[in-house]
Amino acid sequence: MAIRSTHKVSAGFALSSMTDLVFLLLIFFVIVSTMVSPFALPVELPKGKARPSKDQPKIAVRLDAPGSASLNGVAVPFDGLEPAINAEMERQGANNAVILQVAQDVPTGEMVTVLDIAKRNKWKIVLASAPTPLAPKPPTAQP
């Protein structure tokens, strides 16, 4: 004689708790992704040679070594960089754009300081790599 069970085991799975979890994660990532971008500094990256800009920046700041800076080829103390750039902007009537060249051995903090100066004064910044020093040319023999 076979004894039959009155309790049936359901083979289904309730997905309502899983969908709640998915929606909570979706909301979390949407909120987090909107909070990431406001702290970025706007930087104008150099453009390729195909379309040169009409208004080339006339002011070039170069950070060659830690604590040393030059403005259009003239050495400037790092602490006096902001007033020097302001004076150069007024003298040349520049278009509020600055080319920033940074050598590899310069600490990132110094570059961020210059970027902060540009942000305070609402200047456009174009980051350029500092050119490597040219090797000296061998002397040519003259007859």
mmCIF file of the C-alpha atoms, coordinates in Angstrom:
data_MODEL
# 
_entry.id   MODEL 
# 
loop_
_atom_site.group_PDB 
_atom_site.id 
_atom_site.type_symbol 
_atom_site.label_atom_id 
_atom_site.label_alt_id 
_atom_site.label_comp_id 
_atom_site.label_asym_id 
_atom_site.label_entity_id 
_atom_site.label_seq_id 
_atom_site.pdbx_PDB_ins_code 
_atom_site.Cartn_x 
_atom_site.Cartn_y 
_atom_site.Cartn_z 
_atom_site.occupancy 
_atom_site.B_iso_or_equiv 
_atom_site.pdbx_formal_charge 
_atom_site.auth_seq_id 
_atom_site.auth_comp_id 
_atom_site.auth_asym_id 
_atom_site.auth_atom_id 
_atom_site.pdbx_PDB_model_num 
ATOM 1   C CA . MET A 1 1   ? 0.000  0.000  0.000   1.00 0.00 ? 1   MET A CA 1 
ATOM 2   C CA . ALA A 1 2   ? 1.434  3.319  -1.091  1.00 0.00 ? 2   ALA A CA 1 
ATOM 3   C CA . ILE A 1 3   ? 1.278  6.216  1.292   1.00 0.00 ? 3   ILE A CA 1 
ATOM 4   C CA . ARG A 1 4   ? 0.817  9.524  -0.468  1.00 0.00 ? 4   ARG A CA 1 
ATOM 5   C CA . SER A 1 5   ? 2.014  12.785 0.973   1.00 0.00 ? 5   SER A CA 1 
ATOM 6   C CA . THR A 1 6   ? -0.432 15.633 1.261   1.00 0.00 ? 6   THR A CA 1 
ATOM 7   C CA . HIS A 1 7   ? 2.323  18.245 1.179   1.00 0.00 ? 7   HIS A CA 1 
ATOM 8   C CA . LYS A 1 8   ? 3.652  19.145 -2.223  1.00 0.00 ? 8   LYS A CA 1 
ATOM 9   C CA . VAL A 1 9   ? 7.081  20.752 -2.600  1.00 0.00 ? 9   VAL A CA 1 
ATOM 10  C CA . SER A 1 10  ? 7.061  23.724 -4.938  1.00 0.00 ? 10  SER A CA 1 
ATOM 11  C CA . ALA A 1 11  ? 9.921  23.755 -7.458  1.00 0.00 ? 11  ALA A CA 1 
ATOM 12  C CA . GLY A 1 12  ? 9.422  27.489 -8.255  1.00 0.00 ? 12  GLY A CA 1 
ATOM 13  C CA . PHE A 1 13  ? 11.572 30.402 -7.072  1.00 0.00 ? 13  PHE A CA 1 
ATOM 14  C CA . ALA A 1 14  ? 10.287 33.811 -5.946  1.00 0.00 ? 14  ALA A CA 1 
ATOM 15  C CA . LEU A 1 15  ? 12.076 36.588 -7.839  1.00 0.00 ? 15  LEU A CA 1 
ATOM 16  C CA . SER A 1 16  ? 10.558 39.571 -6.033  1.00 0.00 ? 16  SER A CA 1 
ATOM 17  C CA . SER A 1 17  ? 13.429 39.909 -3.556  1.00 0.00 ? 17  SER A CA 1 
ATOM 18  C CA . MET A 1 18  ? 15.976 39.603 -6.381  1.00 0.00 ? 18  MET A CA 1 
ATOM 19  C CA . THR A 1 19  ? 14.333 42.387 -8.403  1.00 0.00 ? 19  THR A CA 1 
ATOM 20  C CA . ASP A 1 20  ? 14.306 44.648 -5.334  1.00 0.00 ? 20  ASP A CA 1 
ATOM 21  C CA . LEU A 1 21  ? 18.030 44.081 -4.929  1.00 0.00 ? 21  LEU A CA 1 
ATOM 22  C CA . VAL A 1 22  ? 18.714 44.834 -8.610  1.00 0.00 ? 22  VAL A CA 1 
ATOM 23  C CA . PHE A 1 23  ? 16.764 48.108 -8.448  1.00 0.00 ? 23  PHE A CA 1 
ATOM 24  C CA . LEU A 1 24  ? 18.588 49.180 -5.282  1.00 0.00 ? 24  LEU A CA 1 
ATOM 25  C CA . LEU A 1 25  ? 21.950 48.520 -6.938  1.00 0.00 ? 25  LEU A CA 1 
ATOM 26  C CA . LEU A 1 26  ? 20.859 50.407 -10.041 1.00 0.00 ? 26  LEU A CA 1 
ATOM 27  C CA . ILE A 1 27  ? 19.849 53.441 -7.988  1.00 0.00 ? 27  ILE A CA 1 
ATOM 28  C CA . PHE A 1 28  ? 23.134 53.290 -6.036  1.00 0.00 ? 28  PHE A CA 1 
ATOM 29  C CA . PHE A 1 29  ? 25.289 53.266 -9.186  1.00 0.00 ? 29  PHE A CA 1 
ATOM 30  C CA . VAL A 1 30  ? 23.294 56.064 -10.848 1.00 0.00 ? 30  VAL A CA 1 
ATOM 31  C CA . ILE A 1 31  ? 23.755 58.304 -7.814  1.00 0.00 ? 31  ILE A CA 1 
ATOM 32  C CA . VAL A 1 32  ? 27.451 57.488 -7.445  1.00 0.00 ? 32  VAL A CA 1 
ATOM 33  C CA . SER A 1 33  ? 28.182 58.063 -11.144 1.00 0.00 ? 33  SER A CA 1 
ATOM 34  C CA . THR A 1 34  ? 26.692 61.575 -11.043 1.00 0.00 ? 34  THR A CA 1 
ATOM 35  C CA . MET A 1 35  ? 28.818 62.505 -8.026  1.00 0.00 ? 35  MET A CA 1 
ATOM 36  C CA . VAL A 1 36  ? 32.172 61.644 -9.627  1.00 0.00 ? 36  VAL A CA 1 
ATOM 37  C CA . SER A 1 37  ? 32.586 64.335 -12.307 1.00 0.00 ? 37  SER A CA 1 
ATOM 38  C CA . PRO A 1 38  ? 32.117 67.696 -10.476 1.00 0.00 ? 38  PRO A CA 1 
ATOM 39  C CA . PHE A 1 39  ? 35.589 67.577 -8.936  1.00 0.00 ? 39  PHE A CA 1 
ATOM 40  C CA . ALA A 1 40  ? 37.515 67.354 -12.203 1.00 0.00 ? 40  ALA A CA 1 
ATOM 41  C CA . LEU A 1 41  ? 39.576 70.252 -13.544 1.00 0.00 ? 41  LEU A CA 1 
ATOM 42  C CA . PRO A 1 42  ? 38.674 71.250 -17.097 1.00 0.00 ? 42  PRO A CA 1 
ATOM 43  C CA . VAL A 1 43  ? 41.746 70.754 -19.271 1.00 0.00 ? 43  VAL A CA 1 
ATOM 44  C CA . GLU A 1 44  ? 42.014 71.486 -22.960 1.00 0.00 ? 44  GLU A CA 1 
ATOM 45  C CA . LEU A 1 45  ? 44.107 68.738 -24.492 1.00 0.00 ? 45  LEU A CA 1 
ATOM 46  C CA . PRO A 1 46  ? 46.432 69.446 -27.411 1.00 0.00 ? 46  PRO A CA 1 
ATOM 47  C CA . LYS A 1 47  ? 44.919 68.879 -30.809 1.00 0.00 ? 47  LYS A CA 1 
ATOM 48  C CA . GLY A 1 48  ? 46.475 66.987 -33.676 1.00 0.00 ? 48  GLY A CA 1 
ATOM 49  C CA . LYS A 1 49  ? 48.289 68.677 -36.543 1.00 0.00 ? 49  LYS A CA 1 
ATOM 50  C CA . ALA A 1 50  ? 45.366 68.157 -38.910 1.00 0.00 ? 50  ALA A CA 1 
ATOM 51  C CA . ARG A 1 51  ? 43.447 71.203 -37.674 1.00 0.00 ? 51  ARG A CA 1 
ATOM 52  C CA . PRO A 1 52  ? 45.647 73.855 -36.044 1.00 0.00 ? 52  PRO A CA 1 
ATOM 53  C CA . SER A 1 53  ? 43.869 76.353 -33.851 1.00 0.00 ? 53  SER A CA 1 
ATOM 54  C CA . LYS A 1 54  ? 43.495 79.896 -35.157 1.00 0.00 ? 54  LYS A CA 1 
ATOM 55  C CA . ASP A 1 55  ? 44.387 81.538 -31.848 1.00 0.00 ? 55  ASP A CA 1 
ATOM 56  C CA . GLN A 1 56  ? 47.616 80.048 -30.565 1.00 0.00 ? 56  GLN A CA 1 
ATOM 57  C CA . PRO A 1 57  ? 48.344 80.665 -26.878 1.00 0.00 ? 57  PRO A CA 1 
ATOM 58  C CA . LYS A 1 58  ? 51.112 83.235 -26.457 1.00 0.00 ? 58  LYS A CA 1 
ATOM 59  C CA . ILE A 1 59  ? 52.077 82.300 -22.923 1.00 0.00 ? 59  ILE A CA 1 
ATOM 60  C CA . ALA A 1 60  ? 54.093 79.164 -22.181 1.00 0.00 ? 60  ALA A CA 1 
ATOM 61  C CA . VAL A 1 61  ? 54.805 77.980 -18.647 1.00 0.00 ? 61  VAL A CA 1 
ATOM 62  C CA . ARG A 1 62  ? 57.440 75.306 -18.287 1.00 0.00 ? 62  ARG A CA 1 
ATOM 63  C CA . LEU A 1 63  ? 58.185 73.302 -15.152 1.00 0.00 ? 63  LEU A CA 1 
ATOM 64  C CA . ASP A 1 64  ? 61.675 71.901 -15.748 1.00 0.00 ? 64  ASP A CA 1 
ATOM 65  C CA . ALA A 1 65  ? 62.708 70.726 -12.293 1.00 0.00 ? 65  ALA A CA 1 
ATOM 66  C CA . PRO A 1 66  ? 61.120 70.632 -8.848  1.00 0.00 ? 66  PRO A CA 1 
ATOM 67  C CA . GLY A 1 67  ? 60.715 74.220 -7.620  1.00 0.00 ? 67  GLY A CA 1 
ATOM 68  C CA . SER A 1 68  ? 61.785 75.906 -10.857 1.00 0.00 ? 68  SER A CA 1 
ATOM 69  C CA . ALA A 1 69  ? 59.544 77.417 -13.495 1.00 0.00 ? 69  ALA A CA 1 
ATOM 70  C CA . SER A 1 70  ? 59.983 79.505 -16.597 1.00 0.00 ? 70  SER A CA 1 
ATOM 71  C CA . LEU A 1 71  ? 57.545 81.810 -18.329 1.00 0.00 ? 71  LEU A CA 1 
ATOM 72  C CA . ASN A 1 72  ? 58.131 82.210 -22.081 1.00 0.00 ? 72  ASN A CA 1 
ATOM 73  C CA . GLY A 1 73  ? 61.731 81.083 -21.588 1.00 0.00 ? 73  GLY A CA 1 
ATOM 74  C CA . VAL A 1 74  ? 62.480 83.447 -18.673 1.00 0.00 ? 74  VAL A CA 1 
ATOM 75  C CA . ALA A 1 75  ? 63.153 81.886 -15.259 1.00 0.00 ? 75  ALA A CA 1 
ATOM 76  C CA . VAL A 1 76  ? 60.512 82.824 -12.668 1.00 0.00 ? 76  VAL A CA 1 
ATOM 77  C CA . PRO A 1 77  ? 60.405 81.820 -8.994  1.00 0.00 ? 77  PRO A CA 1 
ATOM 78  C CA . PHE A 1 78  ? 57.680 79.239 -8.464  1.00 0.00 ? 78  PHE A CA 1 
ATOM 79  C CA . ASP A 1 79  ? 56.036 81.334 -5.737  1.00 0.00 ? 79  ASP A CA 1 
ATOM 80  C CA . GLY A 1 80  ? 55.782 84.360 -8.049  1.00 0.00 ? 80  GLY A CA 1 
ATOM 81  C CA . LEU A 1 81  ? 54.351 82.466 -11.001 1.00 0.00 ? 81  LEU A CA 1 
ATOM 82  C CA . GLU A 1 82  ? 50.767 83.746 -10.739 1.00 0.00 ? 82  GLU A CA 1 
ATOM 83  C CA . PRO A 1 83  ? 51.635 87.486 -10.706 1.00 0.00 ? 83  PRO A CA 1 
ATOM 84  C CA . ALA A 1 84  ? 54.120 86.931 -13.531 1.00 0.00 ? 84  ALA A CA 1 
ATOM 85  C CA . ILE A 1 85  ? 51.505 85.202 -15.696 1.00 0.00 ? 85  ILE A CA 1 
ATOM 86  C CA . ASN A 1 86  ? 48.975 87.951 -14.905 1.00 0.00 ? 86  ASN A CA 1 
ATOM 87  C CA . ALA A 1 87  ? 51.476 90.624 -15.965 1.00 0.00 ? 87  ALA A CA 1 
ATOM 88  C CA . GLU A 1 88  ? 52.299 88.711 -19.151 1.00 0.00 ? 88  GLU A CA 1 
ATOM 89  C CA . MET A 1 89  ? 48.591 88.306 -19.978 1.00 0.00 ? 89  MET A CA 1 
ATOM 90  C CA . GLU A 1 90  ? 48.055 92.054 -19.653 1.00 0.00 ? 90  GLU A CA 1 
ATOM 91  C CA . ARG A 1 91  ? 51.225 92.889 -21.609 1.00 0.00 ? 91  ARG A CA 1 
ATOM 92  C CA . GLN A 1 92  ? 50.484 90.624 -24.569 1.00 0.00 ? 92  GLN A CA 1 
ATOM 93  C CA . GLY A 1 93  ? 46.708 90.880 -24.576 1.00 0.00 ? 93  GLY A CA 1 
ATOM 94  C CA . ALA A 1 94  ? 46.618 87.105 -24.711 1.00 0.00 ? 94  ALA A CA 1 
ATOM 95  C CA . ASN A 1 95  ? 43.463 85.100 -25.256 1.00 0.00 ? 95  ASN A CA 1 
ATOM 96  C CA . ASN A 1 96  ? 43.450 83.679 -21.701 1.00 0.00 ? 96  ASN A CA 1 
ATOM 97  C CA . ALA A 1 97  ? 45.191 80.487 -22.777 1.00 0.00 ? 97  ALA A CA 1 
ATOM 98  C CA . VAL A 1 98  ? 48.377 79.051 -21.319 1.00 0.00 ? 98  VAL A CA 1 
ATOM 99  C CA . ILE A 1 99  ? 50.562 76.217 -22.604 1.00 0.00 ? 99  ILE A CA 1 
ATOM 100 C CA . LEU A 1 100 ? 51.864 74.128 -19.699 1.00 0.00 ? 100 LEU A CA 1 
ATOM 101 C CA . GLN A 1 101 ? 54.922 71.951 -20.248 1.00 0.00 ? 101 GLN A CA 1 
ATOM 102 C CA . VAL A 1 102 ? 55.893 69.667 -17.384 1.00 0.00 ? 102 VAL A CA 1 
ATOM 103 C CA . ALA A 1 103 ? 59.056 67.580 -17.162 1.00 0.00 ? 103 ALA A CA 1 
ATOM 104 C CA . GLN A 1 104 ? 58.856 64.027 -15.859 1.00 0.00 ? 104 GLN A CA 1 
ATOM 105 C CA . ASP A 1 105 ? 60.762 64.627 -12.631 1.00 0.00 ? 105 ASP A CA 1 
ATOM 106 C CA . VAL A 1 106 ? 58.479 67.473 -11.474 1.00 0.00 ? 106 VAL A CA 1 
ATOM 107 C CA . PRO A 1 107 ? 56.148 66.425 -8.647  1.00 0.00 ? 107 PRO A CA 1 
ATOM 108 C CA . THR A 1 108 ? 52.488 66.196 -9.590  1.00 0.00 ? 108 THR A CA 1 
ATOM 109 C CA . GLY A 1 109 ? 51.605 68.635 -6.807  1.00 0.00 ? 109 GLY A CA 1 
ATOM 110 C CA . GLU A 1 110 ? 53.441 71.475 -8.557  1.00 0.00 ? 110 GLU A CA 1 
ATOM 111 C CA . MET A 1 111 ? 51.558 70.825 -11.794 1.00 0.00 ? 111 MET A CA 1 
ATOM 112 C CA . VAL A 1 112 ? 48.259 70.797 -9.882  1.00 0.00 ? 112 VAL A CA 1 
ATOM 113 C CA . THR A 1 113 ? 49.236 74.115 -8.272  1.00 0.00 ? 113 THR A CA 1 
ATOM 114 C CA . VAL A 1 114 ? 49.653 75.677 -11.729 1.00 0.00 ? 114 VAL A CA 1 
ATOM 115 C CA . LEU A 1 115 ? 46.351 74.142 -12.860 1.00 0.00 ? 115 LEU A CA 1 
ATOM 116 C CA . ASP A 1 116 ? 44.683 75.628 -9.769  1.00 0.00 ? 116 ASP A CA 1 
ATOM 117 C CA . ILE A 1 117 ? 46.130 79.061 -10.585 1.00 0.00 ? 117 ILE A CA 1 
ATOM 118 C CA . ALA A 1 118 ? 44.659 78.784 -14.086 1.00 0.00 ? 118 ALA A CA 1 
ATOM 119 C CA . LYS A 1 119 ? 41.290 77.704 -12.716 1.00 0.00 ? 119 LYS A CA 1 
ATOM 120 C CA . ARG A 1 120 ? 41.156 80.644 -10.287 1.00 0.00 ? 120 ARG A CA 1 
ATOM 121 C CA . ASN A 1 121 ? 41.895 83.116 -13.079 1.00 0.00 ? 121 ASN A CA 1 
ATOM 122 C CA . LYS A 1 122 ? 39.610 81.354 -15.596 1.00 0.00 ? 122 LYS A CA 1 
ATOM 123 C CA . TRP A 1 123 ? 42.403 80.686 -18.086 1.00 0.00 ? 123 TRP A CA 1 
ATOM 124 C CA . LYS A 1 124 ? 42.367 77.855 -20.578 1.00 0.00 ? 124 LYS A CA 1 
ATOM 125 C CA . ILE A 1 125 ? 45.185 75.344 -20.103 1.00 0.00 ? 125 ILE A CA 1 
ATOM 126 C CA . VAL A 1 126 ? 46.771 73.295 -22.854 1.00 0.00 ? 126 VAL A CA 1 
ATOM 127 C CA . LEU A 1 127 ? 48.946 70.484 -21.523 1.00 0.00 ? 127 LEU A CA 1 
ATOM 128 C CA . ALA A 1 128 ? 52.009 69.769 -23.617 1.00 0.00 ? 128 ALA A CA 1 
ATOM 129 C CA . SER A 1 129 ? 54.843 67.393 -22.979 1.00 0.00 ? 129 SER A CA 1 
ATOM 130 C CA . ALA A 1 130 ? 58.141 69.019 -22.209 1.00 0.00 ? 130 ALA A CA 1 
ATOM 131 C CA . PRO A 1 131 ? 60.444 68.375 -25.146 1.00 0.00 ? 131 PRO A CA 1 
ATOM 132 C CA . THR A 1 132 ? 63.444 66.206 -24.476 1.00 0.00 ? 132 THR A CA 1 
ATOM 133 C CA . PRO A 1 133 ? 66.730 68.073 -24.654 1.00 0.00 ? 133 PRO A CA 1 
ATOM 134 C CA . LEU A 1 134 ? 68.375 67.880 -28.039 1.00 0.00 ? 134 LEU A CA 1 
ATOM 135 C CA . ALA A 1 135 ? 71.642 65.986 -28.308 1.00 0.00 ? 135 ALA A CA 1 
ATOM 136 C CA . PRO A 1 136 ? 74.557 68.234 -29.202 1.00 0.00 ? 136 PRO A CA 1 
ATOM 137 C CA . LYS A 1 137 ? 75.451 68.136 -32.876 1.00 0.00 ? 137 LYS A CA 1 
ATOM 138 C CA . PRO A 1 138 ? 78.875 66.763 -33.711 1.00 0.00 ? 138 PRO A CA 1 
ATOM 139 C CA . PRO A 1 139 ? 81.266 69.416 -35.000 1.00 0.00 ? 139 PRO A CA 1 
ATOM 140 C CA . THR A 1 140 ? 81.528 69.498 -38.744 1.00 0.00 ? 140 THR A CA 1 
ATOM 141 C CA . ALA A 1 141 ? 84.934 69.504 -40.349 1.00 0.00 ? 141 ALA A CA 1 
ATOM 142 C CA . GLN A 1 142 ? 85.570 72.610 -42.373 1.00 0.00 ? 142 GLN A CA 1 
ATOM 143 C CA . PRO A 1 143 ? 88.023 72.408 -45.251 1.00 0.00 ? 143 PRO A CA 1 
# 
